[in-house]
């Protein structure tokens, strides 16, 4: 149990469930099963009820995100400009579906209702970087950019461990 998270809450106070889930996700990036068990014990709420809340709200994740989160806009402007083709190209390139993370934990694909960049539709964001007026042909180049960055980071980590 992470005492630092629970310090702000009273044991057994069921009204603390959502804030406690939010704090837990803020710390871990998702809601690990072990933490959900701890929350269940702390608040005296059945684990099945906690899963019910965690799966009802879109803000909660039960699996960790990849290092690079790709958000595909599915808003009206992007839809009209065939963002579905962009999504399919990403799924094909990464061999995962929207809502999934690659096995190496490098990429997660998410769909969002609107990114707020309608003037450059279709648009995706990768982490905090936006790519607009996309075509399917550009997807491999964008993915390869992030793969190169990941390889470079891994190489630097290996070098620093060996030093």
C-alpha positions in Angstrom: 0.0 0.0 0.0 1.3 3.4 -0.9 1.0 5.4 2.3 1.6 8.7 0.5 -1.6 8.2 -1.5 -3.8 7.1 1.4 -2.6 9.9 3.7 -5.3 12.2 2.3 -8.2 9.8 2.8 -10.1 8.3 5.7 -10.2 4.5 5.9 -13.7 3.2 4.9 -14.8 6.5 3.4 -16.5 5.2 0.2 -17.0 8.7 -1.1 -13.2 8.8 -1.6 -13.2 6.1 -4.3 -12.9 8.3 -7.4 -10.3 10.7 -6.0 -8.3 7.7 -4.7 -8.5 6.1 -8.2 -7.3 9.4 -9.8 -4.4 9.8 -7.4 -3.4 6.2 -7.9 -3.5 6.6 -11.7 -1.5 9.8 -11.4 1.2 8.0 -9.6 1.4 4.8 -11.7 0.0 6.0 -15.1 -2.7 3.4 -14.8 -4.6 1.4 -12.2 -2.5 -1.7 -11.3 -4.5 -4.7 -10.0 -2.5 -4.7 -6.8 -3.5 -1.1 -6.1 -7.1 -1.8 -6.8 -7.0 -4.6 -4.2 -5.4 -2.2 -1.7 -8.2 0.4 -2.5 -10.8 -2.3 -2.0 -9.4 -3.2 1.4 -8.9 0.5 2.5 -12.4 1.6 1.5 -14.1 -1.7 2.3 -15.6 -1.8 -1.2 -15.9 -5.1 -3.1 -13.2 -5.3 -5.8 -15.9 -5.9 -8.4 -17.5 -2.6 -7.6 -14.2 -0.8 -8.0 -13.7 -2.4 -11.4 -17.2 -1.3 -12.3 -16.3 2.3 -11.5 -12.8 2.1 -13.2 -14.3 0.7 -16.4 -17.3 3.0 -16.5 -15.2 6.3 -16.6 -13.0 6.8 -19.7 -10.4 8.7 -17.6 -9.3 5.4 -16.0 -6.9 2.9 -17.5 -6.3 -0.7 -16.4 -3.2 -1.1 -18.5 -0.2 1.1 -18.8 0.2 3.5 -21.7 3.1 3.2 -24.1 5.9 5.7 -24.0 4.5 7.4 -27.2 0.7 8.0 -27.1 -0.8 8.5 -30.5 -4.2 10.2 -30.4 -6.2 10.1 -33.6 -8.9 12.7 -33.9 -12.3 11.4 -34.9 -14.1 14.7 -34.8 -16.3 15.9 -37.7 -13.7 17.7 -39.7 -11.2 14.9 -39.4 -13.9 12.3 -40.1 -14.8 14.2 -43.3 -11.1 14.2 -44.3 -10.9 10.4 -43.8 -9.2 10.1 -40.4 -10.5 6.5 -40.4 -7.8 5.8 -43.1 -5.1 7.4 -40.9 -6.3 5.2 -37.9 -6.2 2.1 -40.1 -2.7 2.9 -41.3 -1.5 3.4 -37.7 -3.1 0.1 -36.7 -1.5 -1.7 -39.6 1.9 -0.1 -39.1 2.0 -0.9 -35.3 0.0 -4.1 -35.5 -2.3 -3.1 -32.7 -5.9 -1.7 -32.6 -7.1 1.6 -31.1 -7.0 1.3 -27.3 -4.0 -1.1 -27.3 -0.3 -0.8 -26.6 2.5 -2.4 -28.5 4.2 -5.3 -26.7 7.4 -3.3 -26.4 5.4 -0.6 -24.6 6.6 2.0 -27.1 3.2 3.0 -28.6 -0.4 3.3 -27.6 -3.1 4.3 -30.1 -6.1 6.2 -28.8 -9.1 7.8 -30.5 -10.4 11.1 -29.3 -13.6 13.0 -30.1 -11.7 16.2 -31.0 -8.1 17.4 -30.8 -9.2 21.0 -31.5 -7.1 21.5 -34.6 -9.9 21.3 -37.2 -8.2 23.6 -39.6 -5.4 21.0 -40.2 -7.7 17.9 -40.5 -7.0 15.1 -40.5 -4.8 15.4 -37.4 -3.1 13.2 -34.9 -0.9 13.9 -31.9 2.0 11.9 -30.7 2.6 12.9 -27.1 2.6 16.7 -27.4 3.5 17.0 -31.1 0.7 17.5 -33.7 0.7 16.2 -37.3 -1.9 17.8 -39.6 -3.2 17.4 -43.1 -2.0 13.9 -42.9 -2.0 11.3 -45.6 -1.7 7.5 -45.2 1.7 7.7 -46.9 3.1 9.8 -44.0 2.3 7.4 -41.2 5.4 5.0 -41.6 7.7 8.1 -41.6 6.1 9.4 -38.4 6.3 6.0 -36.7 9.9 5.5 -37.8 10.9 8.9 -36.3 9.7 7.8 -32.9 11.2 4.3 -33.3 14.6 5.9 -34.0 14.3 8.2 -30.9 13.4 5.1 -28.8 16.4 3.2 -30.1 18.7 6.2 -29.4 17.3 6.5 -25.9 17.9 2.8 -25.3 21.4 3.0 -26.7 22.2 5.9 -24.4 20.8 4.1 -21.4 23.0 1.0 -22.2 26.1 3.2 -22.6 25.5 4.9 -19.3 25.0 1.6 -17.5 28.3 0.3 -19.1 30.2 3.4 -18.1 
